[in-house]
Amino acid sequence: MCSDLMNLGADIDLLKQYGVDWLHVDVMDAHFVPNLTFGPDFIKAMHARTDMPLDIHLMVTDPELVMERFELRPGDCLTVHVELDRSFRDLSASVRACGCRFGLAVNPETPIDALEPHLGLFDTITLMLVHPGYAGAKMVEGIMDKVRLAREWLDARGLQDVMISVDGSVSAERAALMAGMGAQIFVGGTAGIYRKGMDLKDTIPTFRKAISI
């Protein structure tokens, strides 16, 4: 969403060249969140353009409807929101059957305990550090403490292998702090690698150095 959308193919090449591991794709439906972004055809085009795995974040009310219009590729990660307040058993099974990770995202106001009914179904959790919907949103005050709480919560339930992703206003400085708290996946948007007036060749190595603990 933060890339140069009119030159996205070239942008993807640069992201891979300078060491990005996954491409984070924000899919929004103008219902679950107020914004409207990429759809299934865009995901198909990215799969055709690169062999990099996609980290597909569905901010939608009907994830199955979106998923039936594209194919996941082994190594991808598909994340939906725990706030949908439903069973994720079948969805998790279908995603994992594709050789992909299944994740649950947690909005800033949602407690970590909301994940309890879904233990064993997710491989990652995404902690939203901003109110989702738009790039460049301001980080919610005090939200980084949730990273440490989430790691402790997961470890107490024997879920040491579940990875924590942090999304929203993740600068290199904040990423370094959250890496120390137990975060392992960092969504680098406008605060991270798409810094105004700076090039990816400079921001990505700086970001990677910050999270190498």
Protein Blocks (a to p, Z undefined) as FASTA:
>chain_A
ZZcfklmmmmmmmmmmnopabdcddddehlmpmbdcddfklmmmmmmmpccdcdddddbf
blmlmmmmpccdehiacdddfklopafklmmmmmmmnopacdddddfklcfklmmmmgoj
acbdcddfbdchiehiacdehklmmmmmmmmmmmmnopambccddeejiafklmmmmmmn
opabdcddfklmmcghiafklmmmmmmmmmmZZ
